[in-house]
Amino acid sequence: MVRDGRPPADAIRNYAGHGLAAITAAHARSLNQAVARDPQPEEPAHGVVYGRKKSGGVGGKLRDGATWVVTPLQSEIG
């Protein structure tokens, strides 16, 4: 998105009321997860985190390592 000059909110333009959080690939990999680009027709910058199940502590650690880029409230405003 940065390379294309698109603002982060553009990733959720069709999802009013939703937010956007980010994690680094390094953080996901540190939890034995893999990351890959996963372009979708509606979002060419889409990515995916895959690996063992996110149950147990993995999901929480991913969450704890995330930062809000666009909070849900911001996306409702504009």
Backbone as CSV, one residue per row, in Angstrom:
resi,resn,N_x,N_y,N_z,CA_x,CA_y,CA_z,C_x,C_y,C_z
1,MET,0.829,-1.177,0.000,0.000,0.000,0.000,0.880,1.249,0.000
2,VAL,1.937,1.212,0.777,2.849,2.360,0.819,3.440,2.597,-0.566
3,ARG,3.902,1.501,-1.186,4.494,1.605,-2.520,3.519,2.224,-3.520
4,ASP,2.233,1.908,-3.363,1.210,2.415,-4.278,0.638,3.765,-3.851
5,GLY,1.133,4.308,-2.740,0.654,5.614,-2.274,-0.766,5.587,-1.737
6,ARG,-1.186,4.431,-1.204,-2.546,4.303,-0.679,-2.552,4.449,0.829
7,PRO,-3.530,5.159,1.383,-3.621,5.277,2.843,-4.125,3.963,3.446
8,PRO,-3.753,3.666,4.690,-4.190,2.424,5.323,-5.707,2.229,5.325
9,ALA,-6.458,3.280,5.519,-7.920,3.160,5.573,-8.501,2.611,4.273
10,ASP,-7.749,2.701,3.192,-8.226,2.191,1.917,-8.428,0.673,1.967
11,ALA,-7.679,-0.026,2.824,-7.786,-1.486,2.932,-9.135,-1.927,3.487
12,ILE,-9.796,-1.058,4.229,-11.094,-1.417,4.820,-12.216,-0.523,4.314
13,ARG,-12.014,0.037,3.168,-12.993,0.980,2.612,-14.387,0.370,2.474
14,ASN,-14.483,-0.928,2.269,-15.785,-1.590,2.099,-16.300,-2.217,3.391
15,TYR,-15.673,-1.898,4.509,-16.026,-2.514,5.785,-16.278,-1.449,6.848
16,ALA,-17.340,-0.703,6.684,-17.678,0.367,7.632,-17.769,-0.191,9.049
17,GLY,-17.207,0.526,9.983,-17.247,0.134,11.381,-16.126,-0.800,11.803
18,HIS,-15.346,-1.290,10.848,-14.233,-2.178,11.165,-12.948,-1.375,11.350
19,GLY,-11.988,-1.982,12.001,-10.681,-1.362,12.173,-9.627,-2.153,11.431
20,LEU,-8.412,-1.642,11.473,-7.280,-2.287,10.812,-6.114,-2.298,11.781
21,ALA,-5.618,-3.482,12.063,-4.457,-3.635,12.937,-3.320,-4.226,12.118
22,ALA,-2.094,-4.018,12.576,-0.930,-4.523,11.855,-0.008,-5.274,12.806
23,ILE,0.603,-6.317,12.265,1.684,-7.016,12.950,2.839,-7.097,11.958
24,THR,4.010,-7.351,12.466,5.139,-7.527,11.554,5.267,-9.005,11.196
25,ALA,5.829,-9.253,10.039,6.099,-10.629,9.634,7.058,-11.279,10.629
26,ALA,8.018,-10.519,11.119,8.980,-11.065,12.087,8.273,-11.536,13.353
27,HIS,7.276,-10.789,13.807,6.535,-11.194,15.004,5.797,-12.504,14.749
28,ALA,5.115,-12.607,13.627,4.401,-13.842,13.302,5.371,-15.011,13.202
29,ARG,6.488,-14.793,12.551,7.476,-15.873,12.397,8.062,-16.298,13.735
30,SER,8.187,-15.352,14.667,8.717,-15.701,15.987,7.780,-16.640,16.742
31,LEU,6.527,-16.708,16.295,5.533,-17.594,16.898,5.295,-18.839,16.035
32,ASN,6.279,-19.137,15.184,6.209,-20.297,14.291,5.049,-20.229,13.309
33,GLN,4.717,-19.018,12.897,3.705,-18.810,11.875,4.422,-18.378,10.598
34,ALA,3.802,-18.613,9.480,4.356,-18.174,8.204,3.491,-17.043,7.677
35,VAL,4.072,-16.219,6.853,3.336,-15.105,6.254,3.556,-15.129,4.751
36,ALA,2.558,-14.669,4.037,2.673,-14.630,2.583,1.752,-13.565,2.029
37,ARG,2.110,-13.065,0.885,1.202,-12.179,0.162,0.026,-13.021,-0.296
38,ASP,-1.141,-12.424,-0.292,-2.359,-13.124,-0.696,-3.274,-12.126,-1.401
39,PRO,-2.833,-11.596,-2.545,-3.631,-10.577,-3.226,-5.051,-11.065,-3.509
40,GLN,-5.985,-10.205,-3.256,-7.391,-10.481,-3.531,-7.885,-9.456,-4.544
41,PRO,-8.910,-9.776,-5.315,-9.408,-8.813,-6.305,-9.762,-7.454,-5.690
42,GLU,-10.367,-7.486,-4.491,-10.775,-6.223,-3.867,-9.656,-5.579,-3.050
43,GLU,-8.560,-6.334,-2.781,-7.439,-5.782,-2.008,-6.128,-6.445,-2.427
44,PRO,-5.416,-5.800,-3.350,-4.166,-6.372,-3.836,-3.059,-6.454,-2.784
45,ALA,-3.177,-5.717,-1.684,-2.151,-5.740,-0.640,-2.467,-6.753,0.465
46,HIS,-3.473,-7.578,0.280,-3.871,-8.550,1.302,-2.745,-9.547,1.579
47,GLY,-2.626,-9.926,2.830,-1.650,-10.930,3.242,-2.309,-11.943,4.150
48,VAL,-1.606,-13.020,4.402,-2.153,-14.082,5.231,-1.079,-14.601,6.193
49,VAL,-1.520,-14.943,7.397,-0.668,-15.591,8.385,-1.165,-17.020,8.493
50,TYR,-0.285,-17.971,8.292,-0.710,-19.365,8.385,0.336,-20.179,9.124
51,GLY,-0.088,-21.332,9.539,0.755,-22.213,10.317,-0.114,-23.027,11.238
52,ARG,0.472,-23.449,12.339,-0.345,-24.238,13.263,-1.529,-23.410,13.746
53,LYS,-2.441,-24.060,14.399,-3.642,-23.376,14.873,-3.289,-22.169,15.730
54,LYS,-4.159,-21.184,15.677,-3.940,-19.951,16.441,-4.521,-20.066,17.851
55,SER,-4.943,-21.265,18.225,-5.511,-21.447,19.560,-4.397,-21.417,20.610
56,GLY,-4.810,-21.496,21.849,-3.832,-21.431,22.927,-3.246,-20.041,23.007
57,GLY,-1.960,-19.961,23.180,-1.327,-18.666,23.356,-0.952,-17.947,22.080
58,VAL,-0.957,-18.645,20.936,-0.490,-18.024,19.697,-1.377,-16.850,19.282
59,GLY,-2.686,-17.057,19.296,-3.598,-15.977,18.910,-3.449,-14.753,19.797
60,GLY,-3.340,-14.983,21.090,-3.169,-13.869,22.021,-1.856,-13.142,21.823
61,LYS,-0.798,-13.901,21.525,0.494,-13.260,21.291,0.495,-12.468,19.988
62,LEU,-0.203,-12.974,18.977,-0.349,-12.184,17.745,-1.093,-10.888,18.047
63,ARG,-2.188,-11.014,18.790,-2.972,-9.836,19.173,-2.135,-8.845,19.962
64,ASP,-1.391,-9.357,20.932,-0.599,-8.480,21.789,0.516,-7.776,21.022
65,GLY,0.954,-8.351,19.926,1.995,-7.735,19.114,1.462,-6.806,18.038
66,ALA,0.143,-6.686,17.968,-0.480,-5.843,16.939,-0.625,-4.404,17.411
67,THR,-0.661,-3.517,16.452,-0.941,-2.109,16.736,-2.083,-1.660,15.833
68,TRP,-2.923,-0.808,16.374,-4.015,-0.263,15.564,-3.443,0.683,14.528
69,VAL,-3.872,0.521,13.313,-3.536,1.446,12.231,-4.736,2.352,11.997
70,VAL,-5.915,1.751,11.976,-7.179,2.485,11.892,-8.092,1.856,12.939
71,THR,-8.487,2.623,13.930,-9.383,2.079,14.944,-10.788,1.971,14.363
72,PRO,-11.624,1.096,14.909,-12.999,0.995,14.402,-13.720,2.327,14.425
73,LEU,-13.512,3.119,15.441,-14.165,4.415,15.519,-13.735,5.314,14.368
74,GLN,-12.444,5.321,14.035,-11.962,6.151,12.926,-12.622,5.762,11.618
75,SER,-12.839,4.472,11.384,-13.414,4.057,10.113,-14.886,4.457,10.028
76,GLU,-15.567,4.561,11.165,-16.952,5.026,11.150,-17.038,6.509,10.824
77,ILE,-16.021,7.266,11.263,-16.002,8.706,11.044,-15.673,9.043,9.610
78,GLY,-14.769,8.300,9.028,-14.479,8.685,7.676,-13.330,8.041,7.094
